[in-house]
Amino acid sequence: MPPITDKDTPGSEKSVNLSHARDKVVEAASAGANIIVLPECFNSPYGCDYFPSYAETLLPSPPTPEQSPSFHALSALALDTKTYIIGGSIPELDTTNKKYYNTSLTFSPTGALLATHRKVHLFDIDIPGKITFKESEVLSPGNKVTIVDLPEYGKVAIAICYDIRFPELATIAAREGCFALFYPGAFNTTTGPLHWELLGRARAVDNQIYVALCSPARNVEGYAAWGHSMVVDPMAKILVEAGEGEETVYAELDGAKIQETMKNIPISTQRRFDVYPDISKGKVSFEDKV
């Protein structure tokens, strides 16, 4: 099963971005990919100034093509290529509460919507002299752990960018039986070289499952994404890594590697829940757990 992370460079024209994403997905499917991942904000530039003008209405579902051209583009693309598509993320406007979200949509090979993940943790940071960014100035947070069953393969979890810094989401997903964690994300050139690889490998070694990170390519104008999309195996080995430019990377996920890792380093049977609680047994809200 060769999944793919697709590095795209979003520009200012949404229709151009959707067309470019289609070209890259078709190319990946032709190369044998079964699960295709797009980057965070693949249909728009990334930034608080852009979220409102690029936002699409997704509810009630399914939206009309006028309400969400990206929804219909992804659905048609999944159907046409007969692949699972984890559609990075798009800005969303919920007209019932007038709030904006950073939202990822996952579609099946039939074109059906399988999962909707609203970014749970908002990117509000201030590193003096480096970067200040406040997603909460525009966006609202989601409130669900998103797990989806891909019948041919098993369960996967989907989260977005800053969500990766919070291990609880990954831990709960792994203990619910997920074999992979998918993170569309757009780390910047300050936090990217510091923590992008570190966090991907940490979530993999913590949970002994695969982790895939999918970034936009580096853009010389506006927000500069770190790039470096990668896939990490259950032993925290980087299987494949892109550079900073636009690039498609492929990796094969092998369930036997998960079993081997868990057998050789059996942390799942060595946890001390008499010393600390099992966070997956607490109150957890799930989104699209099918």
C-alpha positions as CSV (number, residue, x, y, z in Angstrom):
1,M,0.0,0.0,0.0
2,P,2.0,3.0,-1.2
3,P,0.7,6.2,0.4
4,I,1.8,9.6,-0.8
5,T,2.5,13.0,0.6
6,D,2.0,15.7,-2.0
7,K,3.9,18.9,-1.7
8,D,1.9,21.7,-3.3
9,T,2.6,25.4,-3.5
10,P,-0.7,27.3,-3.0
11,G,-1.1,30.5,-4.9
12,S,-3.8,33.2,-4.9
13,E,-6.2,31.6,-7.4
14,K,-8.3,28.9,-5.8
15,S,-9.3,27.4,-9.1
16,V,-5.7,27.1,-10.2
17,N,-4.7,25.5,-6.8
18,L,-7.5,22.9,-7.2
19,S,-6.5,22.2,-10.8
20,H,-2.9,21.8,-9.8
21,A,-3.8,19.5,-6.9
22,R,-5.8,17.4,-9.3
23,D,-2.9,17.0,-11.6
24,K,-0.6,15.9,-8.8
25,V,-3.1,13.5,-7.4
26,V,-3.8,11.9,-10.8
27,E,0.0,11.6,-11.2
28,A,0.3,9.9,-7.8
29,A,-2.6,7.5,-8.5
30,S,-1.1,6.6,-11.8
31,A,2.1,5.7,-9.9
32,G,0.1,3.3,-7.7
33,A,-0.7,5.3,-4.7
34,N,-3.7,4.2,-2.7
35,I,-3.9,6.8,0.0
36,I,-3.1,10.4,-1.1
37,V,-2.4,13.3,1.2
38,L,-2.5,17.0,0.4
39,P,-0.9,19.8,2.5
40,E,-2.5,22.1,5.0
41,C,-4.4,24.9,3.2
42,F,-3.7,23.4,-0.2
43,N,-6.4,25.5,-1.9
44,S,-5.3,28.9,-0.5
45,P,-2.4,30.8,0.8
46,Y,-1.8,30.2,4.5
47,G,-2.4,33.1,6.8
48,C,-5.1,34.8,9.0
49,D,-5.6,37.5,6.3
50,Y,-6.6,34.8,3.8
51,F,-8.9,32.5,5.8
52,P,-12.1,34.5,5.6
53,S,-11.9,35.2,1.9
54,Y,-11.0,31.6,0.9
55,A,-13.4,30.0,3.4
56,E,-16.0,27.5,2.2
57,T,-19.3,26.3,3.7
58,L,-19.3,22.6,4.4
59,L,-22.5,22.2,6.4
60,P,-25.1,20.9,6.0
61,S,-23.3,18.2,4.1
62,P,-23.0,17.7,1.3
63,P,-22.6,21.4,0.4
64,T,-23.5,22.7,-3.1
65,P,-20.6,23.2,-5.6
66,E,-21.0,27.0,-5.0
67,Q,-20.7,26.6,-1.3
68,S,-17.6,24.4,-1.5
69,P,-15.8,23.9,-4.8
70,S,-13.0,22.2,-2.9
71,F,-15.3,19.6,-1.4
72,H,-16.6,18.6,-4.8
73,A,-13.2,18.7,-6.4
74,L,-11.8,16.3,-3.8
75,S,-14.9,14.0,-4.0
76,A,-14.7,13.8,-7.8
77,L,-10.9,13.2,-7.7
78,A,-11.2,10.4,-5.2
79,L,-13.9,8.7,-7.4
80,D,-12.0,9.3,-10.6
81,T,-8.7,7.9,-9.2
82,K,-10.3,5.2,-7.0
83,T,-8.1,6.3,-4.1
84,Y,-8.5,7.5,-0.5
85,I,-7.8,11.2,-0.4
86,I,-6.9,13.0,2.8
87,G,-7.5,16.5,1.5
88,G,-5.0,18.5,3.5
89,S,-7.1,21.3,4.9
90,I,-9.2,24.2,3.7
91,P,-10.6,27.3,5.5
92,E,-14.2,26.6,6.5
93,L,-17.0,29.0,7.5
94,D,-19.7,27.5,9.7
95,T,-22.7,29.7,8.9
96,T,-24.6,28.4,12.0
97,N,-22.2,30.0,14.4
98,K,-20.3,32.4,12.1
99,K,-17.0,30.8,13.0
100,Y,-14.0,29.9,10.9
101,Y,-12.1,26.6,11.1
102,N,-9.1,25.0,9.6
103,T,-10.7,21.8,8.3
104,S,-9.5,18.5,6.7
105,L,-11.8,16.3,4.5
106,T,-11.2,12.6,3.8
107,F,-12.9,10.9,0.9
108,S,-13.2,7.2,-0.1
109,P,-12.6,5.8,-3.6
110,T,-16.4,6.1,-4.2
111,G,-16.2,9.8,-3.6
112,A,-18.0,9.6,-0.3
113,L,-17.0,11.9,2.6
114,L,-15.5,9.7,5.4
115,A,-14.2,12.2,7.9
116,T,-14.0,15.9,8.8
117,H,-11.3,17.1,11.1
118,R,-11.3,20.6,12.4
119,K,-7.9,21.6,13.7
120,V,-8.1,21.2,17.5
121,H,-5.1,23.2,18.6
122,L,-4.7,26.7,17.2
123,F,-1.2,28.0,16.2
124,D,-0.7,30.9,18.6
125,I,3.0,31.4,19.2
126,D,5.4,34.3,19.8
127,I,9.1,33.7,19.4
128,P,10.7,37.2,19.7
129,G,12.7,38.2,16.7
130,K,11.5,35.2,14.8
131,I,7.8,34.7,14.3
132,T,4.5,35.7,15.8
133,F,1.4,34.1,14.6
134,K,-2.1,34.0,16.1
135,E,-4.6,31.7,14.4
136,S,-7.1,32.4,17.1
137,E,-7.5,35.9,15.8
138,V,-9.6,34.4,13.0
139,L,-10.0,30.6,13.6
140,S,-11.9,28.6,16.2
141,P,-10.8,25.2,17.4
142,G,-12.3,21.9,16.7
143,N,-13.2,19.5,19.5
144,K,-12.8,16.0,18.3
145,V,-10.3,13.2,17.9
146,T,-10.7,12.1,14.2
147,I,-10.4,8.4,13.4
148,V,-11.6,6.9,10.2
149,D,-11.7,3.3,9.0
150,L,-10.3,2.5,5.6
151,P,-11.9,-0.9,5.1
152,E,-9.0,-2.4,3.0
153,Y,-6.3,-1.3,5.4
154,G,-7.6,-0.4,8.9
155,K,-8.0,2.7,11.0
156,V,-6.1,6.0,10.6
157,A,-6.1,9.2,12.5
158,I,-6.1,12.7,11.0
159,A,-5.0,15.9,12.6
160,I,-3.5,19.2,11.4
161,C,-0.1,20.8,11.9
162,Y,0.0,22.2,15.4
163,D,-2.0,19.2,16.6
164,I,1.1,17.2,16.4
165,R,2.6,19.0,19.4
166,F,0.0,17.5,21.6
167,P,0.7,13.8,22.1
168,E,-2.6,13.0,23.7
169,L,-4.4,13.0,20.3
170,A,-1.9,10.5,18.9
171,T,-1.9,8.3,22.0
172,I,-5.7,8.0,22.0
173,A,-5.7,7.3,18.2
174,A,-3.1,4.6,18.6
175,R,-4.8,2.9,21.5
176,E,-8.0,2.9,19.4
177,G,-6.2,0.8,16.9
178,C,-4.9,3.2,14.3
179,F,-2.0,2.0,12.1
180,A,-1.0,5.5,11.0
181,L,-1.3,9.2,11.9
182,F,-1.6,11.7,9.1
183,Y,-0.7,15.3,9.7
184,P,-1.1,17.9,6.9
185,G,0.9,20.8,8.2
186,A,2.7,24.0,7.4
187,F,5.5,24.5,9.9
188,N,7.6,27.6,9.2
189,T,11.3,28.2,8.7
190,T,11.8,28.9,12.4
191,T,9.9,25.9,14.0
192,G,10.4,23.6,11.0
193,P,14.2,23.0,11.4
194,L,13.8,22.7,15.1
195,H,10.8,20.4,15.6
196,W,9.2,19.1,12.3
197,E,11.3,15.9,12.1
198,L,11.5,15.6,15.9
199,L,7.8,15.7,16.4
200,G,7.1,13.2,13.5
201,R,9.6,10.8,14.9
202,A,8.4,11.3,18.5
203,R,4.8,10.5,17.7
204,A,5.9,7.4,15.8
205,V,8.2,6.1,18.6
206,D,5.6,6.9,21.3
207,N,2.9,4.9,19.6
208,Q,4.8,2.4,17.4
209,I,2.8,3.2,14.3
210,Y,3.4,5.1,11.1
211,V,3.4,8.9,10.9
212,A,3.1,10.9,7.7
213,L,3.6,14.7,7.6
214,C,2.6,16.6,4.5
215,S,3.7,20.2,4.0
216,P,3.3,22.9,1.3
217,A,6.4,23.6,-0.6
218,R,8.5,26.6,0.3
219,N,7.1,29.9,-1.0
220,V,9.3,33.0,-1.3
221,E,6.3,35.3,-0.8
222,G,4.2,35.5,2.3
223,Y,4.3,32.7,4.8
224,A,7.3,30.5,4.2
225,A,6.5,26.9,4.9
226,W,9.3,24.6,6.0
227,G,8.4,21.8,3.5
228,H,10.2,18.5,4.1
229,S,7.1,16.2,3.8
230,M,8.0,12.8,5.3
231,V,6.9,9.4,6.3
232,V,8.2,7.8,9.5
233,D,8.0,4.1,10.4
234,P,7.1,2.6,13.8
235,M,10.7,2.5,14.9
236,A,11.0,6.3,14.1
237,K,13.0,5.7,11.0
238,I,12.4,8.2,8.3
239,L,11.4,6.2,5.2
240,V,11.3,9.1,2.8
241,E,11.7,12.9,3.0
242,A,11.1,15.7,0.5
243,G,13.1,18.8,0.3
244,E,11.8,22.4,0.4
245,G,10.6,22.5,-3.2
246,E,7.5,20.9,-4.7
247,E,7.9,17.2,-4.6
248,T,5.8,14.1,-4.3
249,V,7.1,11.3,-2.0
250,Y,5.9,7.8,-1.7
251,A,6.2,5.1,1.0
252,E,4.8,1.7,1.6
253,L,3.2,1.0,5.0
254,D,3.7,-2.6,6.2
255,G,1.5,-3.9,9.0
256,A,4.1,-6.5,9.8
257,K,6.6,-3.7,10.8
258,I,4.1,-2.5,13.4
259,Q,3.8,-6.0,14.8
260,E,7.5,-6.6,14.8
261,T,8.1,-3.3,16.6
262,M,5.5,-4.0,19.3
263,K,6.9,-7.5,19.8
264,N,10.5,-6.4,20.1
265,I,9.8,-3.4,22.3
266,P,6.6,-4.4,24.1
267,I,5.6,-1.0,25.7
268,S,1.9,-1.7,25.2
269,T,2.1,-4.5,27.8
270,Q,4.5,-2.7,30.1
271,R,2.6,0.5,30.8
272,R,1.9,1.2,34.5
273,F,-1.7,2.3,34.7
274,D,-1.4,1.7,38.4
275,V,1.0,4.6,38.5
276,Y,-0.6,6.9,35.9
277,P,-4.0,6.9,34.2
278,D,-4.7,5.6,30.7
279,I,-5.8,8.9,28.9
280,S,-7.7,6.9,26.3
281,K,-10.1,5.8,29.0
282,G,-11.1,9.3,29.9
283,K,-13.9,11.4,28.3
284,V,-13.0,11.5,24.6
285,S,-15.0,13.1,21.8
286,F,-14.6,11.3,18.5
287,E,-15.3,12.6,15.0
288,D,-16.3,10.2,12.2
289,K,-15.2,7.1,14.0
290,V,-16.5,4.5,11.5
